[in-house]
Amino acid sequence: MGIITYEQDGSIASITLNRPNVLNAFNFDMLTELQAVIESIRIHPDIRLVIITGAGDTAFSVGADLKERRTLPEPLVKRNLNKFGEVFSAVESLPQPTICALNGYAFGGGLELALACDFRIAANNVIVGLTETKLGIIPGAGGTQRLPRIVGEAKALELILCAKKIDSEEALACGLFTKVVEPDALAEAVADFANRILLNAPIAIQQAKFAVKQGMKVDLHTGLQIERKAYEITLQTEDRVEALNAFVEKRAPQFKGK
């Protein structure tokens, strides 16, 4: 098995970080493999949703492989940092909804990958944190930008400046996690959440995600224009007609993504 494992079950793609012996820490090869998988999913016509998790039951990912980093000259450290940014931005920009299934610790780059996903569902024994300031650096793979957009500026500053680790309860309370469950219920909770999304029209789901993501980057007036254009795309679909017919006929719609 590779250091990134990938499976497709119907319309769901599942990605697993597979270096459990080092708590799924990211080395350059792992980032490169993840990037290739993400780009293949982006253009796959049948994949409607993506789940990302970690191998084992201890860690989702503890971030960068610090043993590797200690051996690297400065140009290669910068290379790795750039790759982190590229890969996590690629995850964030996927047209398909993404769910991070946090099955264990998520620190540094591990949490930054989770932040790049649309939803984070976690086991109730998970501990997370952006602890880079303890190492004399700062979060460099999107953490300083994505975390405040999710939990607010003050909470993000508290977590980052204090290098604070928080448990699942606090992460849920501040909006970092979407849902928290018992460890043995995590897979079922993620599947249930995914299926709630997949009940709906595929093109509408992607356009709604696009409108929200792009709208958050601009002023309200521009965001409303983005929303209107995304809405107009759905007007041209067969699925919209099918939904109206199903409503009149009092049956569940059969969406085809057309």
N, C-alpha and C positions, 0 to 999 in steps of 0.2 A: 504494500500500500504506500501511496505517496504521502508527502507531508501536508498536502491538501487532498482530502477525499471528497468526491462529488458523486451524488446520486440524483436521478430524476424519477419521481413517482407521479405519473400523470402530469399535471400542470405545475407541480411543486419541485423546485430544485433545492437540494440540501447540500450545504457545504460544511465540512468539518475540518477544523484546525487540528492536525494530527501529529503533534510532537509532545505527547503526554509525559514523556520522560523528562522534559524540561519545562513542564507546565505550559505547553503550547506557546512558548516564547517565539517571537518572530526573528528569524535570520533572513538574509537577503534572498536565499532560494525560496523560502516559504512565501515571501512577499511576491516574488516573481510568479510563482505557481498560482497564487490567489488572483493576481491580476489577470492571468490568462483565462482562468475559469470565469471570472466576472465578465470579461469581454465576450466570451463565448455565450454566456447567458443573455447578455444585452441584446444580441441579434437572433436569439432562438425564438421562433414564432410560437412555440407551444408552451413556453414557460411563462406562467402568470404570477408566480410568487416565489420568493427566495427565503430560505431559513439558513442562518449561520450559527454554528455551535462549536464547542471544543470537545476533543476526545478526552476520555477519562471522567472522573467525578470530583476532581480537585480544583481544576482551573479551567476557565474559558480561555484566558490568555493573560500572562503576567507582563505582556508588552515586549519590548525589544530584548533580544538575546544579549545580555550584558557581557557574557563570556566572549562572544564573537566580537562585540564592540571594543573590548579592551585590546584586541589584537589588531584593530584596523587603524591605518593612518588617517589623518583628518579628511583627505579627499574622499575616502571610501565611507567615512562616517556621514559626510554630506550626501554622498550617493544614496545611502540607506535612508536618510531622512527624506530626501526627495521622493524615493520610492514609496515610503509610508504615505506621504501626502497624495501621490498619484493614485495609489490603490484605494485608499479610503474615500477619496473624492469620486472614484469610479463606482464604489459601492453606493455612495449617497446619490449619485446621478442615474442609477439604474431606473428604467421606466417601470419595472415591476416593484410592488411593495416588498419590503424586506423586514424580516423578524429576526432579532438576535435572541437566541435561547441561551441564557447565561446559567451554566451548570456549575460554576465555581468562581474562584477569584478572577477579577478583571482589574488589572492595574495598568497605568500608563497607556501604551499603545493598544493594549487589550480593551480597555474602556473606550479609547478613542475609536476603535473599530465599531464597538457597540453604539457609540454616539452617531456614527455615520449611517446606522440602520434607522428605519422608520419607527420601529417598535422594539422594546426591550422587555422580554418576559423572563423572570428569574426564579430560581429556587430560593427558598426563604433562608438558606444558610450562606448566601453569597455575600462576599465583602468586595467593595469596589473603591477605587480612588485614583486620582491623578497625583502621584507622589513625586513627580520629577524634581521639585525644588529641593528635596532631600539629597538629590544627586548633583546639585549645582546647575541644573538646567531647567527648562520649562517644557510643558507639553508642546510638542512640535508637529503633531500629526492631526491638527484640527481641534484639539481639546480646549484651547483658550477661546475658540470661536464658536464651536458647536455647543459646549456645555452651557454657557450663559444664555444661549437661545432656547435652551430646554428648561433650565431651572431658574433663570434670572441672574442678573449681574452679581448681586450681593452673595448669593449662595455659591455661585461659581468661584468668586474670589475667595470665599471662606475655604472651599474644598481645595483649591489650587495653592493659595498662599500658605495654608496650614499643612499642606500635604496630607490632608485628612482622609482617612479611610472610613467608609460608612457601611452599615449593614443594609439588608434588603428593605427593612421597615422604613428607615430614613430615606432610602432611595425612592421608595414608592411615594412617601409623603411629599417629597419635593418635586415629584413629577418626572424623575429620571427613569423610573421603571413604569411600564404599562400595567403589569400584573405580577404578583408574587404568589407562588404555590409551594407545596411540599416538594422536595426533590424528586420523589418517585412519581409525581403527577405532572412534571414539567413537560414531557413529550406530549402528553394528552392535551394539556392546556395550550401548547403552541399549535397543535393540530386543530383544535377547536377554533382558536382565533383565526388561523389561516382559512379554515373552511367558511367562517362567517364572511370573510372578504371575498372568497371565491364564489359565493352565491350570486354575486353581482356582476354586471356587464363588464367584460374585460377592457374594452376601449374606454368606457366611462371611468373605471378604476385608474387606468394610466393617466387619463387626462385630468382627473381630479388631483392625483398626486402631483402632476406637472404644475397645475395651477397653484397649489399650495406652496410647493417648493420654490417656484419662480416668484410668486407673489411676495414671499417673505423677504426677498432680496431688494424689493423696490418700494416706492411710495404707494399709497392706497389707490390713487387714480390709475397709475400704471398697472397695478395688480388687478384692478377691475377690468382693464382692457385684456389682460392675459386670460382672466377667467372667461370673458365673453368669447374669445377666439377658441379656447378649449371647449366651451359649451357648443359652439357651432360645429366643431368636429363631430361631436356625438350626435348632432341632428341628422347627419348623413349616414348613420349606421343602420344596418338591418336589425341590430339588437334593440334599438329604440322602438322600432315598429313592433318587434316581437313582444317587448314589455307592455306596450299598450294593448296588444291583442290578448295577452295573457291576463291582464287586468280585467278586461271586458268578459273574458271567458272563465274567469275565476279559477285559474290554474297557475302553477309555477312556470315562469318563463324558461325557455331553453336557449340560453345565450350561446352564440357561436364565435364571438369576437370579430364580427364583421359589421 
